[in-house]
Amino acid sequence: MKNQFVTYPIALALKELRFDEPCILVYSDKKELHTITYSESHVLLPFVLNSKLPDKIIAAPLWQQVIDWFREKHKLNIYIIPNGVFDESKCVFRIDSKDRMLVLDKLNNVYSFVSDWMNDYDEARKAAILMAIEIVKDKNSTKIKKD
C-alpha cells in the first residue's frame, strides 16, 4: 500500500505550496511513512493536516488526492493516458489549465501540455505531479513579483 502515497520529496514540495488536506499517513523526519493521530478538543482524529504538524513531520497524501487538489485549488487538470495500441505499458500525461492567464506550452501559446511517452503509468503520474508543482511555484513567484 506504500505505493499509493506520494514520495517524500513530493510531499515536502506540496507542504511548501500549502497543501493542507486530511491525510492518513505522515513522513517522519527520517523520511519514513508512519500513521499518526492527533487530538482536537479531546477527540482523536484518524487523519492529519500539515498545518497541525510540527515542521519536521509532513502529511503524506495519496497520488489521487494530489491530482484532485491541483484541479480544485489550482485549476490544473492532470490526465494519465495509456497507449492502448502499440505498447500498453507506455503512457503520456497531459495537464490542462482552466486559468486562461496561465500558458503551459509557451512555444504554441496554449493552455495545455502533453508529455513525451513515459515507460509506465507510475512514471507518468509522478512526472505530471512534479510538473504541476513547478507550474504552481512559477505562478506564485510571478504573482509575488507583480505585487
Buried (B, 14 or more C-beta within 10 A) or exposed (E): EEEEBBBBEBBEBBBBBEBBBEBBBBBBEEEEBEEBEBEEEEEEBEBBBBEEBEEEBBBBBBBEBBBBBBBEBBBBBBBBBBEEEEEEEBBBBBBBBEEEEBBBEEEEEEBBBBBEEBEBBEBBBBBBBBBBBEBBEEBBEEEEEEE
